[in-house]
Amino acid sequence: MLRHAIAPVSAYTKAAHSVVRNRRLTSDAKILVLHVQGLPESAATAKPLGEHAVDLGMKPRAYQKAKESLAACGYLHEWRWQGHKGRWITEQLLANVPLGREEAAGVRDGDRSPTVREPMVGGPTPPEPGDSPQEEDGEKKNTPHPPTEEPPRTPSRQKENGEGSEDEDEVQALVPPAPESPAPEPTSPVSPAPADPRLAQAEHLLLSLRREHRDLLLGVREARGLAVMAAEWLRRGITPDDLRHALTAHLPRTGVHSAVGFLRHRLTEKLPQERTEPPLGEAPRPAPGALVDCAGPGEPHAFRPLGDETHCAPCRRETARKAAPGAQPPPRPERPTWRTRVADAFAAHPDRTWSALDGPAPATS
């Protein structure tokens, strides 16, 4: 077999051998992994994995097989939990390397990637005293140390050495006094409280996170610095309970080293989309008014006005119907009863009897 391959310089996706040569993964699963890994971050996380499979033209059965093989090999992880209003939420993580359950949870919670080595504890150590640079042959280079400079003579030093104590007053008179530094202005340790009710609610929520976990303890300044980002969640329609769950659920297994950095990362990365229309059942309803007596005809009845009207809706419709020209139909004539019709028949034909009203008798042969 001959092979002709040209390395692309643009519009390509790096594929690991562990994905391409994995016999346990189906071909649809490999294509799905490479397709998602080649997308930008915004396009890859904007929709679930099933919609990416639809974009590739996969059938539902083929997608289920690809999903099962990805989950069995550790490339796909899913978490499901029930939200505040009873709705089930599913979160998916698709990686190009196999991850364990704890490693996937750490990546989802913003923890350090499992492929990145942990940093060393402590800072850089300074060079040891007495070290000297070395030549190329490995021998140390001896550098002469210059003599230390003698410190300037001061009146106190001269006095200790017994030199010229008579000129002590003249030397002190020549030295100008140090200028007095102005006293620092007192600064308030805490900035004033926010005026926006959403900011105040967000700040109170952030300060109360320490009750959920002790690693999420924030100071007042730190909470007010993050309150603007948390208030944006509330402005986009997220309830305080859902915001609390998003900030405290699935904490890193190694603990939270910096509460401010961890919460800032979650508020930034998990910011929901802008809500275009209010959800069903959450439209604001006007407060009901008081009951008033209707001034229309009929039996006394009450209604709840929307403005300054004095008649209820049925009375207003009836009044409008009567006032409309030509809207009232002509009165229907009263239909006579059968007794009236019989009396009119005898009055018109007084020579007839009841048998004549029944019709002629049939002829007999």
C-alpha positions as CSV (number, residue, x, y, z in Angstrom):
1,M,0.0,0.0,0.0
2,L,1.2,3.4,-0.9
3,R,0.6,6.4,1.4
4,H,0.5,10.1,0.4
5,A,0.1,12.5,3.4
6,I,0.6,16.2,3.6
7,A,0.5,17.9,7.1
8,P,-2.2,20.6,7.1
9,V,-1.2,24.1,8.2
10,S,-4.7,25.3,9.1
11,A,-8.2,24.1,9.7
12,Y,-7.2,20.8,11.4
13,T,-7.8,19.0,14.7
14,K,-5.2,17.1,16.7
15,A,-6.3,13.5,17.3
16,A,-4.6,11.3,19.9
17,H,-3.6,7.7,19.1
18,S,-5.6,6.6,22.1
19,V,-8.8,7.8,20.4
20,V,-8.1,6.8,16.8
21,R,-6.6,3.4,17.5
22,N,-9.0,2.4,20.3
23,R,-10.8,-0.7,19.2
24,R,-13.5,-0.4,21.8
25,L,-14.7,2.9,20.3
26,T,-17.1,2.8,17.4
27,S,-16.3,4.9,14.3
28,D,-19.2,7.2,15.1
29,A,-17.8,7.7,18.6
30,K,-14.4,8.7,17.2
31,I,-16.0,11.1,14.7
32,L,-18.1,12.6,17.4
33,V,-15.1,13.2,19.7
34,L,-13.0,14.8,16.9
35,H,-15.9,16.9,15.8
36,V,-16.6,18.3,19.3
37,Q,-12.9,18.8,20.1
38,G,-12.4,20.8,16.8
39,L,-15.2,23.3,17.6
40,P,-14.6,26.6,19.4
41,E,-15.4,26.7,23.1
42,S,-18.5,28.7,22.7
43,A,-19.9,26.5,20.0
44,A,-19.0,23.2,21.7
45,T,-20.7,24.1,25.0
46,A,-23.7,25.8,23.6
47,K,-25.7,22.6,23.0
48,P,-25.7,19.0,24.3
49,L,-23.9,16.1,22.7
50,G,-27.1,14.8,21.1
51,E,-27.5,17.9,19.0
52,H,-23.9,17.6,17.8
53,A,-24.7,14.1,16.7
54,V,-27.7,15.4,14.8
55,D,-25.4,18.0,13.0
56,L,-23.2,15.0,11.9
57,G,-26.3,13.2,10.5
58,M,-26.2,10.3,13.0
59,K,-29.3,8.3,13.5
60,P,-30.6,7.9,17.1
61,R,-29.5,4.3,17.4
62,A,-26.0,5.0,16.1
63,Y,-25.7,7.9,18.6
64,Q,-26.8,5.7,21.5
65,K,-24.1,3.1,20.6
66,A,-21.5,5.9,20.3
67,K,-22.5,7.3,23.6
68,E,-22.4,4.0,25.4
69,S,-18.9,3.3,24.0
70,L,-17.6,6.7,25.0
71,A,-19.0,6.3,28.5
72,A,-17.5,2.8,28.9
73,C,-14.0,4.0,27.9
74,G,-14.1,7.1,30.1
75,Y,-14.4,9.8,27.5
76,L,-18.0,10.8,28.4
77,H,-19.3,11.5,31.9
78,E,-22.8,12.6,32.9
79,W,-24.3,14.0,36.1
80,R,-28.0,14.4,36.8
81,W,-29.6,16.2,39.7
82,Q,-33.0,17.7,40.5
83,G,-33.2,21.5,40.5
84,H,-35.1,23.7,42.9
85,K,-38.4,23.6,41.0
86,G,-38.3,19.8,40.4
87,R,-36.7,19.9,36.9
88,W,-34.0,17.4,36.2
89,I,-30.7,18.9,35.0
90,T,-28.1,16.8,33.0
91,E,-24.5,18.0,32.7
92,Q,-22.1,16.3,30.3
93,L,-18.3,16.3,30.0
94,L,-16.6,15.0,26.8
95,A,-12.8,14.7,27.0
96,N,-10.2,13.6,24.4
97,V,-8.4,11.5,27.1
98,P,-10.0,8.8,29.3
99,L,-10.8,10.2,32.8
100,G,-11.9,8.5,36.0
101,R,-15.0,9.6,37.8
102,E,-13.1,11.7,40.4
103,E,-10.9,13.2,37.7
104,A,-13.9,14.2,35.6
105,A,-15.6,15.7,38.7
106,G,-12.4,17.8,39.3
107,V,-12.4,19.1,35.7
108,R,-16.1,19.9,35.9
109,D,-15.6,21.9,39.1
110,G,-12.7,23.9,37.7
111,D,-10.0,21.9,39.5
112,R,-6.5,21.4,38.0
113,S,-6.5,19.2,35.0
114,P,-5.3,15.6,35.7
115,T,-2.7,15.9,33.0
116,V,-1.0,18.9,34.6
117,R,1.5,18.2,37.4
118,E,0.9,19.7,40.8
119,P,3.1,22.7,41.6
120,M,5.9,22.3,44.1
121,V,5.2,23.5,47.7
122,G,7.1,26.7,48.6
123,G,8.8,29.5,46.7
124,P,12.2,29.7,44.9
125,T,15.2,29.3,47.2
126,P,17.8,32.1,47.2
127,P,21.4,31.2,46.4
128,E,23.5,30.1,49.3
129,P,26.0,32.6,50.7
130,G,29.6,32.1,49.7
131,D,28.9,30.6,46.2
132,S,31.0,31.9,43.4
133,P,30.7,31.6,39.6
134,Q,32.4,28.7,37.9
135,E,34.6,28.7,34.8
136,E,33.9,26.4,31.9
137,D,36.3,23.8,33.1
138,G,34.3,23.4,36.4
139,E,36.8,25.2,38.7
140,K,35.5,28.0,40.9
141,K,36.6,31.5,40.0
142,N,38.2,33.4,42.8
143,T,37.1,37.0,42.8
144,P,38.7,39.5,45.2
145,H,36.4,41.2,47.7
146,P,36.8,45.0,47.8
147,P,37.4,46.5,51.2
148,T,34.3,47.8,53.0
149,E,33.9,51.5,53.1
150,E,34.2,53.2,56.5
151,P,30.9,54.7,57.6
152,P,30.8,58.5,57.9
153,R,31.6,59.9,61.3
154,T,28.7,61.0,63.3
155,P,28.7,63.0,66.5
156,S,27.7,60.0,68.5
157,R,30.5,57.9,66.9
158,Q,33.1,60.7,67.6
159,K,31.9,60.9,71.2
160,E,32.4,57.1,71.5
161,N,35.9,57.4,70.1
162,G,36.7,60.5,72.3
163,E,37.1,62.8,69.3
164,G,36.1,66.6,69.2
165,S,33.2,66.7,71.7
166,E,33.4,70.5,71.6
167,D,32.0,70.6,68.0
168,E,29.0,68.3,68.8
169,D,26.5,71.3,69.0
170,E,27.7,72.7,65.7
171,V,27.3,69.5,63.9
172,Q,23.8,69.0,65.2
173,A,22.9,72.5,64.2
174,L,24.1,71.9,60.6
175,V,21.8,68.8,60.2
176,P,18.4,69.9,59.1
177,P,15.5,68.4,61.0
178,A,13.5,65.7,59.2
179,P,10.2,67.0,57.8
180,E,7.2,65.8,59.6
181,S,5.0,63.5,57.5
182,P,1.3,64.4,57.4
183,A,-0.9,62.1,59.4
184,P,-2.7,59.6,57.1
185,E,-6.3,60.3,56.6
186,P,-8.6,57.7,58.3
187,T,-10.1,55.4,55.7
188,S,-13.2,53.4,56.3
189,P,-12.4,49.7,56.5
190,V,-15.6,48.8,54.6
191,S,-17.1,50.4,51.5
192,P,-20.7,51.7,51.8
193,A,-23.5,49.3,51.3
194,P,-24.9,48.9,47.8
195,A,-28.1,50.8,46.9
196,D,-29.3,48.3,44.3
197,P,-31.6,45.6,45.9
198,R,-30.1,42.9,43.6
199,L,-26.6,43.9,44.8
200,A,-27.6,43.7,48.4
201,Q,-29.3,40.4,47.9
202,A,-26.3,39.0,46.1
203,E,-23.9,40.2,48.8
204,H,-26.0,38.6,51.5
205,L,-26.1,35.4,49.6
206,L,-22.3,35.3,49.1
207,L,-21.7,36.0,52.8
208,S,-24.0,33.2,53.8
209,L,-22.1,30.6,51.7
210,R,-19.9,29.9,54.7
211,R,-22.9,28.0,56.2
212,E,-22.8,25.6,53.3
213,H,-19.1,25.0,53.5
214,R,-16.4,26.5,55.7
215,D,-14.0,26.9,52.8
216,L,-16.3,29.4,51.2
217,L,-15.8,32.0,53.9
218,L,-15.7,35.6,52.4
219,G,-14.9,38.9,53.9
220,V,-17.2,41.9,53.5
221,R,-14.9,43.5,50.9
222,E,-14.5,40.3,49.0
223,A,-18.3,39.7,48.9
224,R,-19.0,43.2,47.6
225,G,-16.4,42.7,44.9
226,L,-18.2,39.6,43.7
227,A,-21.7,41.0,44.3
228,V,-21.8,42.7,40.8
229,M,-21.2,39.4,39.1
230,A,-23.7,37.5,41.3
231,A,-26.3,40.3,40.7
232,E,-26.0,39.7,37.0
233,W,-27.2,36.1,37.6
234,L,-30.3,37.4,39.4
235,R,-30.9,39.9,36.7
236,R,-31.0,37.1,34.1
237,G,-33.8,35.3,36.0
238,I,-31.8,32.9,38.2
239,T,-33.4,32.4,41.6
240,P,-31.2,32.8,44.7
241,D,-31.6,29.1,45.5
242,D,-30.4,28.1,42.0
243,L,-27.5,30.5,42.3
244,R,-26.5,29.0,45.7
245,H,-26.6,25.5,44.2
246,A,-24.4,26.5,41.3
247,L,-21.8,28.0,43.6
248,T,-21.8,25.2,46.3
249,A,-22.5,22.0,44.4
250,H,-19.7,19.6,43.5
251,L,-16.8,21.3,45.4
252,P,-13.3,20.1,44.5
253,R,-12.2,17.0,46.4
254,T,-9.0,18.6,47.5
255,G,-10.8,21.6,49.0
256,V,-11.1,25.3,48.1
257,H,-7.8,27.0,48.4
258,S,-9.1,30.5,47.6
259,A,-12.8,31.2,48.1
260,V,-12.6,34.5,46.1
261,G,-10.9,32.9,43.1
262,F,-13.1,29.8,43.1
263,L,-16.4,31.8,43.3
264,R,-15.2,34.3,40.7
265,H,-14.4,31.4,38.3
266,R,-17.8,29.8,38.8
267,L,-19.7,33.1,38.4
268,T,-17.8,33.8,35.2
269,E,-17.7,30.4,33.5
270,K,-21.3,29.2,34.5
271,L,-23.0,32.5,33.7
272,P,-26.4,31.6,32.1
273,Q,-27.6,33.0,28.8
274,E,-29.7,36.2,28.6
275,R,-33.3,35.4,29.0
276,T,-35.4,36.7,26.1
277,E,-38.9,35.9,27.4
278,P,-40.2,35.2,30.9
279,P,-40.8,31.5,31.7
280,L,-44.3,30.2,31.8
281,G,-46.1,30.9,35.1
282,E,-43.8,33.7,36.3
283,A,-45.5,36.7,34.7
284,P,-46.3,39.3,37.3
285,R,-49.9,39.6,38.2
286,P,-51.6,42.8,39.2
287,A,-52.9,43.0,42.8
288,P,-56.7,42.4,43.0
289,G,-58.8,45.4,43.9
290,A,-61.5,45.7,46.5
291,L,-65.1,44.6,45.8
292,V,-67.7,47.3,45.1
293,D,-71.4,47.2,44.5
294,C,-72.6,47.4,40.9
295,A,-74.9,50.3,40.0
296,G,-76.6,48.4,37.2
297,P,-80.2,47.1,37.2
298,G,-81.2,43.7,38.6
299,E,-80.4,42.1,41.9
300,P,-77.7,43.7,44.0
301,H,-74.3,42.2,43.2
302,A,-70.6,43.2,43.6
303,F,-67.6,43.1,41.3
304,R,-63.9,43.9,41.4
305,P,-63.2,47.0,39.3
306,L,-59.9,47.4,37.3
307,G,-60.2,51.2,37.3
308,D,-62.9,53.7,38.3
309,E,-65.9,51.9,36.6
310,T,-69.2,51.6,38.5
311,H,-70.9,48.9,36.5
312,C,-69.8,45.3,36.1
313,A,-68.9,43.8,32.8
314,P,-72.2,42.1,32.0
315,C,-74.2,45.3,32.8
316,R,-71.8,47.3,30.6
317,R,-72.4,44.9,27.7
318,E,-76.1,45.0,28.1
319,T,-76.1,48.8,28.2
320,A,-74.0,48.9,25.0
321,R,-76.2,46.4,23.3
322,K,-79.3,48.4,24.0
323,A,-77.7,51.7,22.9
324,A,-76.5,50.3,19.6
325,P,-78.8,51.4,16.7
326,G,-80.6,48.5,15.0
327,A,-79.0,46.0,17.3
328,Q,-82.2,45.2,19.2
329,P,-84.3,42.6,17.2
330,P,-88.0,43.2,16.7
331,P,-90.3,41.6,19.2
332,R,-91.6,38.2,18.2
333,P,-95.4,37.7,18.1
334,E,-96.8,35.6,20.8
335,R,-97.8,32.2,19.6
336,P,-101.4,31.2,20.5
337,T,-102.0,28.0,22.5
338,W,-104.0,25.1,21.1
339,R,-107.1,26.1,23.1
340,T,-107.1,29.5,21.4
341,R,-106.7,27.9,18.0
342,V,-109.6,25.5,18.6
343,A,-111.8,28.3,19.8
344,D,-111.0,30.3,16.7
345,A,-111.9,27.4,14.5
346,F,-115.3,26.9,16.1
347,A,-115.9,30.7,15.9
348,A,-115.1,30.7,12.2
349,H,-117.3,27.6,11.5
350,P,-120.2,27.5,14.0
351,D,-122.0,24.7,12.1
352,R,-119.1,22.2,12.6
353,T,-118.7,19.7,15.4
354,W,-115.8,17.9,16.9
355,S,-116.1,15.0,14.4
356,A,-116.0,17.5,11.5
357,L,-112.7,18.8,12.8
358,D,-111.3,15.3,12.8
359,G,-112.0,15.0,9.1
360,P,-114.5,12.9,7.0
361,A,-115.1,9.4,8.1
362,P,-113.7,6.7,5.8
363,A,-116.3,5.1,3.4
364,T,-117.4,1.5,4.1
365,S,-118.4,-1.0,1.4
